Amino acid sequence: YRLLSKSSFHLTFFIYNNMRYLRRFNESSDNIEIVQCDKSRESYDFVAKHLDILDFDSYINNENLYQICAYDNDKLVGVSIFRMKDGKIHMNYSSVDETYRNMGINKKMKLKIIEIGRENSCTVITSNVRQSNISSLKSQQGVGFKVNDRVDLTYPDGEKKLPLYLHL
């Protein structure tokens, strides 16, 4: 057996991990079903364990609040909540189970919301993202969102809020 140099080992490890990631992505993302679904305690609890969101009654009773769910067979693995009113959509919350992240599920849910927006003659979709949340920003830009740099917003904790928009 030939010993690998330290740099060869790191390169081999990097290639191995990326091949595992690609194999996992191809196997898992094909099984995921993205659907518009009714609001429920299950979907509320799923999002609430990942994000600080409005209370359950406000969530259930808001007639302008809709959601997209991602399922792996019968298992709920992702939820994206959005508001649709007066020809506009605002994407509020999105969460994907930790074991299903980096598989394109969030992107698929965003594409479904865009499809719904077009079907309902919406003219624009907006969203906000924390400046530190690079993966969310890249995900939204990957489906066509642009940063509205004419507005300067911050979250209550002082972090910069990036307002995003997509014209349909």
Secondary structure, 3 states (H helix, E strand, C coil): CCCCCHHHHHHHHHHHHHHHHHHHHHHHHCCEEEEEECCCHHHHHHHHCCCCCCCHHHHHHCCCEEEEEEEECCEEEEEEEEEEECCEEEEEEEEECHHHCCCCHHHHHHHHHHHHHHHCCCCEEEEEEECCCHHHHHHHHHCCCEECCCCCEECCCCCEEEEEEEEC
